[in-house]
Amino acid sequence: MKSTPQSHAALIALGVMAAANCVLFFYFAERASIRVPVYDLLDWLQFYGAHLQTGDWPGYLWTPHNEHRIVLTRILLAIDVRWLGGGGTAFFLFGVLLLLAEAAAVCREILKSDLLIVWKLFAIAVSVLLVTQAHTVVTLGMQGTSCYLQTSALALVALVLLDGAAEQDRFSRYRMAAAIAAACLSAFGVSAGLVIWPVLLWSGWRGKLR
């Protein structure tokens, strides 16, 4: 598909929308953040306090919360309470980091495609709009829901980093190791992260990996 003046105008408009959406997204993520303990965070804080007294840190990290092993959340909670005042800053910053990793992973796939540069930029702008959806504001600003973003973002990164046989280069082994690490960590947000393993197996089979 060839680029046209109309496609360039549409790209500029979409780029402006994506940039404005990012500004509004982070503004409302900060303004809507809940800085006091609510929801599951109350139980998590009590659990942290009990293990702080006993010093049983392996038990603190590994004991299930309902059907989930929320290792990432418990690490973030300990950091937030001990060093950042317990206002959710660690959760917010880690969530932003995950969003950036998610966007970078998607953009990498787009840039690897055979599309014209104008359509690559168009697809990147659309991806930015999709990554910064309104409901994600809640997962950034409310510690009790942050685990859902942890799982979804890490699962997406794992899937993108797994190259097919036709994409192999000298860095493929490192990307595969990173994909496996991201897939492992995905299950330590919520247990739904375990679903990434059959997805990766299917992707590897489709990509003709050994």
Solvent accessible surface area in square Angstrom, and as a share of the most:
residue,aa,sasa,rsa
1,M,184,0.82
2,K,170,0.72
3,S,46,0.29
4,T,57,0.33
5,P,108,0.68
6,Q,134,0.59
7,S,11,0.07
8,H,89,0.40
9,A,61,0.48
10,A,46,0.35
11,L,24,0.12
12,I,120,0.61
13,A,55,0.42
14,L,23,0.11
15,G,31,0.30
16,V,95,0.55
17,M,109,0.49
18,A,7,0.06
19,A,59,0.46
20,A,50,0.39
21,N,44,0.23
22,C,36,0.21
23,V,105,0.60
24,L,98,0.49
25,F,8,0.03
26,F,71,0.30
27,Y,115,0.44
28,F,107,0.45
29,A,0,0.00
30,E,88,0.39
31,R,173,0.63
32,A,59,0.46
33,S,18,0.12
34,I,63,0.32
35,R,95,0.35
36,V,94,0.54
37,P,63,0.39
38,V,48,0.28
39,Y,120,0.46
40,D,37,0.19
41,L,7,0.03
42,L,102,0.51
43,D,82,0.42
44,W,4,0.01
45,L,52,0.26
46,Q,138,0.61
47,F,48,0.20
48,Y,11,0.04
49,G,28,0.27
50,A,53,0.41
51,H,28,0.12
52,L,85,0.42
53,Q,163,0.72
54,T,103,0.60
55,G,39,0.37
56,D,66,0.34
57,W,85,0.30
58,P,99,0.62
59,G,18,0.18
60,Y,3,0.01
61,L,55,0.28
62,W,133,0.47
63,T,52,0.30
64,P,64,0.40
65,H,28,0.12
66,N,116,0.60
67,E,122,0.54
68,H,35,0.16
69,R,84,0.31
70,I,2,0.01
71,V,22,0.13
72,L,20,0.10
73,T,0,0.00
74,R,7,0.02
75,I,70,0.36
76,L,17,0.09
77,L,4,0.02
78,A,22,0.17
79,I,62,0.31
80,D,2,0.01
81,V,54,0.31
82,R,127,0.46
83,W,177,0.62
84,L,78,0.39
85,G,73,0.71
86,G,31,0.29
87,G,18,0.18
88,G,3,0.03
89,T,49,0.29
90,A,8,0.06
91,F,4,0.02
92,F,29,0.12
93,L,107,0.53
94,F,51,0.21
95,G,6,0.05
96,V,28,0.16
97,L,105,0.52
98,L,9,0.04
99,L,7,0.03
100,L,105,0.52
101,A,38,0.30
102,E,23,0.10
103,A,22,0.17
104,A,62,0.48
105,A,9,0.07
106,V,34,0.19
107,C,24,0.15
108,R,62,0.23
109,E,65,0.29
110,I,24,0.12
111,L,92,0.46
112,K,84,0.36
113,S,41,0.27
114,D,151,0.78
115,L,90,0.45
116,L,85,0.42
117,I,114,0.58
118,V,8,0.05
119,W,54,0.19
120,K,30,0.13
121,L,81,0.40
122,F,63,0.26
123,A,28,0.22
124,I,34,0.17
125,A,8,0.06
126,V,53,0.31
127,S,13,0.09
128,V,33,0.19
129,L,45,0.22
130,L,107,0.53
131,V,23,0.13
132,T,13,0.08
133,Q,84,0.37
134,A,86,0.67
135,H,121,0.54
136,T,10,0.06
137,V,18,0.10
138,V,79,0.45
139,T,22,0.13
140,L,3,0.02
141,G,7,0.07
142,M,39,0.17
143,Q,7,0.03
144,G,4,0.03
145,T,22,0.13
146,S,7,0.05
147,C,8,0.05
148,Y,115,0.44
149,L,12,0.06
150,Q,2,0.01
151,T,12,0.07
152,S,58,0.38
153,A,1,0.00
154,L,19,0.10
155,A,20,0.15
156,L,58,0.29
157,V,21,0.12
158,A,0,0.00
159,L,69,0.35
160,V,22,0.13
161,L,31,0.16
162,L,25,0.12
163,D,5,0.03
164,G,13,0.13
165,A,45,0.35
166,A,109,0.84
167,E,72,0.32
168,Q,87,0.39
169,D,76,0.40
170,R,195,0.71
171,F,93,0.39
172,S,5,0.03
173,R,202,0.74
174,Y,159,0.60
175,R,39,0.14
176,M,68,0.31
177,A,61,0.47
178,A,44,0.34
179,A,0,0.00
180,I,80,0.40
181,A,50,0.39
182,A,8,0.06
183,A,0,0.00
184,C,58,0.35
185,L,76,0.38
186,S,0,0.00
187,A,15,0.12
188,F,51,0.21
189,G,0,0.00
190,V,10,0.05
191,S,33,0.21
192,A,61,0.48
193,G,2,0.02
194,L,106,0.53
195,V,93,0.53
196,I,12,0.06
197,W,83,0.29
198,P,79,0.50
199,V,56,0.32
200,L,14,0.07
201,L,133,0.66
202,W,152,0.53
203,S,27,0.17
204,G,10,0.10
205,W,179,0.63
206,R,150,0.55
207,G,22,0.21
208,K,162,0.68
209,L,42,0.21
210,R,283,1.03
